[in-house]
Amino acid sequence: MTYPIDLRSDTVTQPSPAMRQFMAQAEVGDAVIDIDPTTERLEKLTAEMLGKEAAIFMPSGSMTNQIAIRLHCRPGDEFLCEENCHVYNYEQAAFAQLSGVVARTLPGEHGVLQPEQFEGKVRPENDHLVRTRLVCLENTHNRGSGKVQPFDVVQKITNWAHDHGLKTHLDGARLFNAAAATGIPVADWSAMFDTVSVCFSKGLGAPVGSALAGPAEFIRQAKRARKLFGGGMRQSGIIAAGALFALQNNVTRLSEDHEKAAKLAEAVRQTEGIHLDVDPVETNIVIFSIDKELGTAAQLQAALSERGVEVLSVAPQKIRMVTHLDVSMLQVDAAIEVIKQTLPALA
Ligand SMILES: *Cc1c(COP(=O)(O)O)cnc(C)c1O
């Protein structure tokens, strides 16, 4: 068995030898002066897969999300989002810091909002008020334990938004996981939104990068904003190649990660003193709470780490485990054994 077994995040994956080979051989140019051919190939393939006119490669999902918000809104505008979403919680409110935009959060259930919650949320034209411009959703939902947004719910919310003259953006950092879990193609999810952000550095296993997809003119403006945000990259084909390799090789295997997460979830279900946050686990993220009598999440994280299993404490009593392509089913079995042995020893 190979240790450590790293379940902290699906961002910890190492580029495989084949991916590294592909990256080493990538044809590159200067994407700031004019064109980097490999980056261009990646952008074309991403746009095609998402069914959008164009896509643009960026260093991170925070940048794709924040540039989308910046372009959909103007200073003094607001967007609607779920209160636990990544855009609001984990990106330093860049929409406020960099773009003068404010967020109005709505409470979801494990990251899922209901269409009724949006009623009356568009502010009227009035000099006292900010202007409501955009709805942002996240699929799958990170803090919602990888929960998939129900397709019909997303359809109702985005229809409502468009009927009310609002734009829609999808934080699809794990959209490919949502597609794998439901069998609904990424393009069908994507079609409901004006713009979509996807990450290559999560479950897809590339070392760096995200893409923003949408209408050609919007993506042209996004290129300008990317330069403003310091995200213009020159021989970006080296890293774009990792993302391209990921799109071509690592999409269909995502369901394996979901099987591994289901196995971890089953173990949590059967173990006394720990409880699944969301049951069933739908994709690759397992969040569970630990009873106070047993100890804290930080104590459990430290104890597991000593035994070669890395997890993330995400709240005083909550632990997150994420499956990915660098954790085998055998390692999942081994991690389960370690958890079972460690828990009683904690108290
Ligand atoms: C990881 C992630 C992002 C982007 O994160 P970066 O680290 O900036 O690439 C955006 N949204 C969600 C839901 C994520 O999990």
The ligand as an SDF file (V2000), in Angstrom:
LIG
                    3D

 15 15  0  0  0  0  0  0  0  0999 V2000
  -11.7870   24.9780   -6.7670 C   0  0  0  0  0  0  0  0  0  0  0  0
  -13.0190   25.7150   -7.0280 C   0  0  0  0  0  0  0  0  0  0  0  0
  -13.0020   26.9160   -7.7530 C   0  0  0  0  0  0  0  0  0  0  0  0
  -11.7560   27.5650   -8.2830 C   0  0  0  0  0  0  0  0  0  0  0  0
  -10.6850   27.5130   -7.4390 O   0  0  0  0  0  0  0  0  0  0  0  0
   -9.2130   27.9540   -7.8930 P   0  0  0  0  0  0  0  0  0  0  0  0
   -8.4010   27.3850   -6.7880 O   0  0  0  0  0  0  0  0  0  0  0  0
   -9.2150   29.4070   -7.9410 O   0  0  0  0  0  0  0  0  0  0  0  0
   -8.9350   27.3310   -9.2180 O   0  0  0  0  0  0  0  0  0  0  0  0
  -14.2050   27.5300   -8.0040 C   0  0  0  0  0  0  0  0  0  0  0  0
  -15.3490   26.9930   -7.5840 N   0  0  0  0  0  0  0  0  0  0  0  0
  -15.4070   25.8380   -6.9040 C   0  0  0  0  0  0  0  0  0  0  0  0
  -16.7320   25.2890   -6.5060 C   0  0  0  0  0  0  0  0  0  0  0  0
  -14.2390   25.1570   -6.5830 C   0  0  0  0  0  0  0  0  0  0  0  0
  -14.3070   24.0250   -5.9090 O   0  0  0  0  0  0  0  0  0  0  0  0
  1  2  1  0
  2  3  1  0
  2 14  2  0
  3  4  1  0
  3 10  2  0
  4  5  1  0
  5  6  1  0
  6  7  2  0
  6  8  1  0
  6  9  1  0
 10 11  1  0
 11 12  2  0
 12 13  1  0
 12 14  1  0
 14 15  1  0
M  END
$$$$
